[in-house]
């Protein structure tokens, strides 16, 4: 299906138009089997894309926390706006595009520092 240019988010009709003249089209005997295979393929592709997006988001969060841990000038008393002034231009800081999430992760990091200090 991918070789025929079928979009996993596309419709069954579009998939049919793109694959009906392909040699592999006849691999499955019935139209019902072909449609079930298309739906399964689309679901698997969407799940793989979602898993890749989750992994990328996880990597960004780990990179963000690694950035914070690598800056000894950050203490439990350093507030978010100060940290943003220090690190706001860093790629790992900007990789987390969601400002509230970035702030929440920073506050959790500051709390962990506070626990270690006290």
Backbone bond lengths (Angstrom), bond angles and torsions (degrees), N, CA, C in turn:
res aa  C-N    CA-C-N  psi(-1)  N-CA   C-N-CA  omega(-1)  CA-C   N-CA-C  phi
1 X - - - 1.454 - - 1.525 110.89 -
2 X 1.326 116.34 -44.58 1.459 119.65 179.90 1.527 110.55 -62.86
3 X 1.333 117.13 -38.02 1.462 120.98 -179.95 1.531 111.79 -64.60
4 X 1.311 116.55 -25.16 1.460 121.05 178.54 1.525 112.50 -87.74
5 X 1.324 116.56 -1.31 1.460 120.09 179.19 1.510 113.55 82.33
6 X 1.322 117.14 22.98 1.465 121.07 179.59 1.525 108.68 -77.27
7 X 1.310 115.80 134.27 1.461 122.42 178.36 1.524 108.66 -87.30
8 X 1.355 118.25 128.07 1.466 119.92 179.36 1.524 112.74 -60.54
9 X 1.311 117.37 -23.27 1.464 121.50 177.67 1.530 111.65 -91.48
10 X 1.318 116.30 -4.86 1.460 120.86 -175.95 1.519 113.31 -75.53
11 X 1.309 114.48 177.27 1.469 120.53 -177.42 1.530 110.65 -88.69
12 X 1.309 114.00 161.98 1.462 121.19 176.59 1.520 110.07 -61.65
13 X 1.325 117.54 -40.97 1.468 120.90 -179.92 1.529 111.05 -60.66
14 X 1.324 116.38 -42.65 1.462 120.41 178.61 1.528 110.02 -64.17
15 X 1.319 116.88 -41.79 1.471 120.71 178.65 1.528 110.28 -61.86
16 X 1.303 117.04 -40.95 1.469 120.93 178.75 1.528 110.55 -61.53
17 X 1.321 116.84 -46.14 1.471 120.87 -179.17 1.526 111.03 -59.92
18 X 1.315 116.15 -36.83 1.465 119.72 -175.97 1.531 113.06 -82.08
19 X 1.325 118.20 -22.18 1.471 120.06 -173.07 1.520 114.77 -112.21
20 X 1.300 119.34 -12.41 1.462 120.90 -172.95 1.537 112.36 -59.71
21 X 1.299 118.70 -30.31 1.465 120.95 -179.95 1.522 112.79 -97.18
22 X 1.318 117.04 4.15 1.463 121.84 179.95 1.530 109.29 -81.52
23 X 1.314 116.81 144.41 1.475 121.35 -177.12 1.528 112.25 -60.27
24 X 1.321 117.69 -33.33 1.468 120.62 -177.74 1.525 112.98 -77.68
25 X 1.302 117.48 -6.94 1.465 121.01 -177.24 1.527 111.22 -57.39
26 X 1.300 116.78 -36.65 1.466 121.51 -176.09 1.535 112.89 -84.69
27 X 1.318 118.72 2.85 1.465 120.94 179.83 1.520 111.04 -61.72
28 X 1.297 117.06 -35.87 1.468 121.47 175.27 1.529 107.74 -101.85
29 X 1.312 116.00 135.60 1.455 120.59 -170.20 1.526 115.20 -75.82
30 X 1.323 116.78 -42.50 1.460 118.60 -173.32 1.528 111.09 -106.49
31 X 1.318 114.74 156.29 1.456 120.85 178.08 1.530 110.23 -62.89
32 X 1.322 117.09 -36.25 1.459 121.45 178.11 1.527 111.74 -62.85
33 X 1.340 116.22 -41.11 1.466 120.09 176.99 1.522 111.30 -64.72
34 X 1.328 115.77 -39.78 1.468 120.07 179.46 1.519 110.95 -65.12
35 X 1.323 116.18 -42.08 1.466 119.45 -179.68 1.530 110.19 -67.46
36 X 1.330 117.81 -40.88 1.456 121.05 178.13 1.527 110.53 -62.60
37 X 1.345 116.77 -40.00 1.464 120.57 178.43 1.524 110.10 -65.20
38 X 1.335 117.25 -40.82 1.471 121.22 177.85 1.527 110.58 -61.65
39 X 1.311 116.90 -45.88 1.469 120.48 -179.74 1.525 111.33 -64.22
40 X 1.325 117.10 -41.60 1.458 121.19 178.60 1.532 110.39 -64.76
41 X 1.332 116.36 -43.57 1.463 121.37 178.66 1.530 110.58 -61.37
42 X 1.315 117.29 -45.66 1.467 121.32 179.48 1.518 111.76 -62.45
43 X 1.333 116.37 -42.85 1.464 120.93 179.17 1.532 110.31 -63.25
44 X 1.324 116.84 -44.16 1.469 120.78 179.57 1.528 111.20 -63.08
45 X 1.331 117.20 -40.90 1.471 121.29 179.07 1.530 110.62 -65.48
46 X 1.320 116.78 -42.58 1.474 119.71 178.87 1.525 110.63 -64.52
47 X 1.332 116.81 -43.38 1.467 120.74 179.23 1.527 110.84 -62.66
48 X 1.330 116.91 -40.49 1.464 120.43 178.57 1.527 110.55 -64.68
49 X 1.327 117.22 -40.98 1.469 120.77 178.67 1.523 110.70 -65.41
50 X 1.322 116.94 -40.63 1.468 120.58 178.44 1.530 111.01 -65.75
51 X 1.326 116.69 -40.58 1.471 120.33 178.87 1.528 110.37 -64.81
52 X 1.317 116.72 -39.88 1.463 120.25 178.21 1.528 110.45 -65.08
53 X 1.319 117.23 -39.72 1.473 120.84 178.52 1.526 110.73 -65.43
54 X 1.343 117.20 -40.83 1.466 120.29 177.40 1.524 111.03 -64.08
55 X 1.320 117.17 -41.34 1.463 121.02 179.30 1.525 110.54 -64.52
56 X 1.305 116.96 -40.55 1.464 120.99 178.39 1.522 111.01 -65.20
57 X 1.319 117.13 -41.22 1.468 120.70 177.98 1.528 110.32 -64.49
58 X 1.319 116.52 -41.81 1.459 120.99 177.16 1.529 110.78 -60.67
59 X 1.341 116.51 -42.78 1.459 121.08 179.10 1.524 110.65 -62.48
60 X 1.327 117.13 -41.43 1.466 120.42 178.50 1.528 111.44 -61.91
61 X 1.328 116.78 -40.81 1.465 120.60 179.33 1.528 110.73 -66.10
62 X 1.325 116.86 -42.72 1.464 120.44 178.52 1.525 109.72 -63.03
63 X 1.329 116.87 -43.88 1.465 120.38 178.18 1.521 111.34 -61.57
64 X 1.326 116.80 -39.31 1.464 121.63 178.93 1.527 110.02 -63.01
65 X 1.327 116.76 -47.43 1.461 120.22 179.59 1.524 111.63 -66.29
66 X 1.322 117.28 -34.84 1.463 120.90 176.05 1.527 110.00 -63.84
67 X 1.316 116.27 -39.39 1.465 121.00 175.85 1.522 110.56 -59.27
68 X 1.326 115.96 -47.18 1.462 119.91 -179.27 1.528 111.21 -62.81
69 X 1.327 116.16 -44.74 1.469 120.60 -177.91 1.525 111.74 -65.31
70 X 1.311 116.77 -26.64 1.455 120.91 -178.77 1.520 113.89 -83.23
71 X 1.313 117.40 2.16 1.467 121.09 -179.06 1.523 110.02 -113.90
72 X 1.318 117.89 96.84 1.469 120.42 -176.56 1.522 113.46 -66.34
73 X 1.336 118.26 -18.39 1.468 119.79 179.34 1.526 112.66 -71.95
74 X 1.334 116.90 -13.11 1.466 120.22 176.26 1.527 108.48 -82.90
75 X 1.310 116.05 126.07 1.460 121.26 177.38 1.522 108.34 -123.68
76 X 1.310 115.52 178.88 1.465 119.52 178.73 1.526 111.02 -66.54
77 X 1.299 116.62 -18.59 1.470 120.64 -179.63 1.532 112.77 -91.03
78 X 1.312 116.86 -8.18 1.466 120.82 178.50 1.524 108.62 -75.06
79 X 1.287 116.76 118.80 1.455 121.43 179.86 1.526 110.29 -82.50
80 X 1.306 115.12 162.72 1.461 121.61 -176.28 1.531 112.66 -56.07
81 X 1.327 120.71 -47.68 1.474 119.02 -178.95 1.539 112.82 -59.37
82 X 1.322 116.66 -34.74 1.471 119.80 177.06 1.531 110.58 -67.06
83 X 1.312 115.77 -43.54 1.466 120.26 178.89 1.525 109.74 -63.70
84 X 1.311 116.15 -39.01 1.458 119.77 179.12 1.531 110.73 -64.47
85 X 1.315 116.99 -38.69 1.471 120.44 177.60 1.529 110.48 -64.25
86 X 1.341 116.98 -37.47 1.465 121.10 -179.79 1.533 112.73 -74.03
87 X 1.322 115.89 -41.33 1.462 120.63 -168.76 1.524 114.80 -114.13
88 X 1.312 116.76 -0.22 1.466 120.92 -171.50 1.512 116.39 -58.32
89 X 1.311 118.07 -19.72 1.467 120.40 -179.12 1.536 112.37 -97.53
90 X 1.318 116.61 -6.13 1.474 121.59 -179.54 1.530 110.35 -69.60
91 X 1.317 115.91 139.55 1.473 120.90 -179.73 1.526 111.63 -61.53
92 X 1.338 116.94 -38.98 1.465 119.63 -179.19 1.522 111.10 -69.45
93 X 1.313 118.07 -27.78 1.469 122.38 175.08 1.526 109.00 -70.59
94 X 1.319 115.27 -47.06 1.465 120.59 -176.60 1.530 113.20 -74.34
95 X 1.334 117.05 -18.30 1.467 120.33 -179.57 1.521 111.46 -61.70
96 X 1.341 116.70 -29.99 1.470 119.99 173.81 1.527 106.70 -86.80
97 X 1.302 115.95 97.43 1.461 120.75 -173.61 1.527 112.75 -73.72
98 X 1.312 117.18 -23.16 1.460 121.24 -177.35 1.531 109.49 -82.91
99 X 1.320 116.00 104.05 1.471 121.91 -176.48 1.530 113.33 -55.74
100 X 1.336 119.46 -48.76 1.478 118.83 179.00 1.529 112.58 -59.96
101 X 1.315 117.22 -37.71 1.460 119.92 178.89 1.530 110.34 -67.51
102 X 1.317 116.94 -40.97 1.464 121.38 177.72 1.527 110.03 -60.64
103 X 1.327 115.55 -44.48 1.464 119.61 179.84 1.527 110.84 -64.64
104 X 1.321 116.42 -41.81 1.468 120.18 179.78 1.534 111.03 -62.72
105 X 1.322 117.05 -43.76 1.465 120.00 178.12 1.525 110.72 -63.57
106 X 1.323 116.29 -38.99 1.459 118.75 178.78 1.528 110.82 -64.42
107 X 1.320 116.07 -45.03 1.465 119.56 -179.61 1.530 111.25 -62.25
108 X 1.326 117.72 -38.62 1.466 120.96 176.07 1.527 110.46 -63.40
109 X 1.329 116.03 -39.93 1.460 120.25 177.85 1.530 110.27 -64.37
110 X 1.332 117.61 -43.69 1.465 121.43 179.12 1.532 110.71 -62.22
111 X 1.331 116.29 -39.50 1.475 119.28 176.90 1.524 111.32 -64.10
112 X 1.317 117.25 -38.97 1.470 119.42 178.79 1.525 110.06 -65.55
113 X 1.336 116.93 -36.71 1.468 119.57 175.91 1.529 110.49 -64.85
114 X 1.313 116.55 -40.07 1.466 121.09 -179.97 1.519 111.35 -61.57
115 X 1.330 115.74 -41.94 1.462 120.57 178.77 1.535 110.78 -64.04
116 X 1.324 116.19 -39.13 1.460 120.36 179.36 1.529 111.22 -68.84
117 X 1.328 116.13 -36.72 1.462 120.61 -178.27 1.529 112.38 -74.55
118 X 1.308 115.83 -31.59 1.446 118.04 -172.60 1.464 112.40 -112.03
